[in-house]
Amino acid sequence: MIVYPDLAMILGLVIYGSVFSLAVYSLELPRPRWQILLCVVLSALTSAVSLLPYISSSFLLLIGFSVMIALVRGKTVKGTFLNVLHTTLLLFLYLGLWFVLCGALFLFSILFSVQGGYVLLSFGRAFWGATLAGGVLFLFLRIRKRRGRRFALVACELDLEGKTIPLMCYPDSGNFLTDPISGDPVVIIEYSAIFRRLSPPLPKPMTYEFASRFGPRARVIAYRTVSESGQMLSSFVPDAFRVEGIPRAVVVAVTSRPLDARGRFNGIIGPDLWKGD
């Protein structure tokens, strides 16, 4: 039973570190490590502060929930809801596994009083139980992902106007778009992934300002999907484009719509780029 804020802080780092890392891993969200670390520390602080008197538990719960939403947010309301639901279920699965492992390995006791129920377990045993639960759950998710993987995201880099923009791309076997001028394959990238990376910011697609920005490198690509009759995408020839570190000659088409509501990727490449020579 944890009764000291400093010990609760350490245990919170293990619990939230495990759950948030597992959520980002299983959802395949492109999050930098500093963001994950910041969310873990903030959530662990709420665990420590919750033991102090006169602190509203509902307020701390709101902070913790907001931190989780900020970390696993998607690009749409539906995408964010699905990510939060996934993380919440993962949290309950982790806590249940932690409880089972502690019971099996350390044979803890439960004490009931007028104030509520308490688990009688030393900090050391609780710490190692939480760590073990995270490791077991990671192995489970890793095996499950390898067996049931539908696609593997591909790390790409776009060089444009002196900037290198990292991208996560979905390899779509049905994307056979090519540039009618050069014959190079077309990569579809979300406008939001490029907009703020450039100075001045990239103009909106399908505008005169966009075409003027790239001059003779500007293109217009016809894009058709199963659910839509077709649309025109503003495109350009980049300074360079790399797929898993390998330079590729491509044309980049920009779309203002999110390509993945859950935020896992922001680009689509074709089979010529991830299975080609």
TAQUI-V69679 format. One record per pair of residues at least 12 apart in sequence whose C-alpha atoms are under 8 Angstrom apart, sorted by sequence separation. I is the first residue (numbers start at 0). GAP is how many residues later the second one is. If there is no record, write none. Layout:
I,GAP  I,GAP
//
This chain:
71,12  107,12  108,12  154,12  155,12  219,12  220,12  237,12  107,13  154,13  155,13  190,13  219,13  220,13  236,13  237,13  45,14  153,14  154,14  190,14  219,14  220,14  236,14  237,14  20,15  45,15  68,15  71,15  152,15  153,15  218,15  219,15  235,15  236,15  19,16  67,16  152,16  153,16  217,16  218,16  234,16  235,16  45,17  152,17  153,17  217,17  218,17  234,17  235,17  45,18  151,18  152,18  217,18  218,18  234,18  16,19  105,19  150,19  151,19  216,19  217,19  233,19  234,19  16,20  19,20  42,20  150,20  216,20  232,20  233,20  42,21  232,21  233,21  41,22  213,22  232,22  16,23  101,23  210,23  15,24  42,24  101,24  209,24  41,25  247,25  166,26  205,26  12,27  15,27  101,27  205,27  12,28  15,28  38,28  100,28  204,28  205,28  38,29  164,29  204,29  12,30  242,30  11,31  12,31  97,31  242,31  11,32  38,32  97,32  100,32  164,32  220,32  10,33  11,33  219,33  9,34  97,34  162,34  8,35  11,35  35,35  97,35  162,35  7,36  8,36  11,36  34,36  96,36  160,37  8,38  7,39  8,39  93,39  7,40  30,40  93,40  6,41  4,42  5,42  178,42  4,43  28,43  93,43  3,44  4,44  4,46  176,46  3,47  4,47  2,48  19,48  23,48  22,49  204,49  204,50  204,51  26,56  22,63  186,63  188,63  190,63  22,64  184,64  185,64  186,64  187,64  188,64  189,64  190,64  191,64  183,65  184,65  185,65  186,65  187,65  188,65  189,65  190,65  183,66  184,66  185,66  186,66  187,66  188,66  189,66  190,66  19,67  22,67  183,67  185,67  187,67  189,67  18,68  189,68  189,69  18,71  18,72  178,72  177,73  192,73  18,75  189,76  188,77  189,77  159,78  160,78  188,78  158,79  159,79  187,79  188,79  157,80  158,80  159,80  186,80  187,80  157,81  158,81  186,81  187,81  157,82  158,82  186,82  157,83  185,83  186,83  156,84  157,84  185,84  155,85  156,85  184,85  155,86  156,86  155,87  184,87  154,88  155,88  156,88  184,88  153,89  154,89  155,89  153,90  174,93  176,93  174,94  175,94  169,95  174,95  175,95  167,96  168,96  169,96  171,96  173,96  174,96  167,97  168,97  169,97  170,97  171,97  172,97  173,97  166,98  167,98  168,98  169,98  170,98  171,98  172,98  166,99  167,99  168,99  169,99  170,99  171,99  166,100  168,100  170,100  170,103  152,112  13,113  17,113  10,115  14,115  18,115  25,115  6,116  10,116  13,116  14,116  17,116  21,116  0,117  13,117  0,118  0,119  10,119  14,119  25,119  0,120  1,120  0,121  1,121  0,122  29,138  82,179  81,180  79,181  78,182  79,182  74,183  77,183  78,183  77,184  78,184  74,185  75,185  74,186  75,186  73,187  74,187  73,188  74,188  72,189  73,189  72,190  29,233  28,234  29,234  28,235  29,235  27,236  28,236  26,237
//
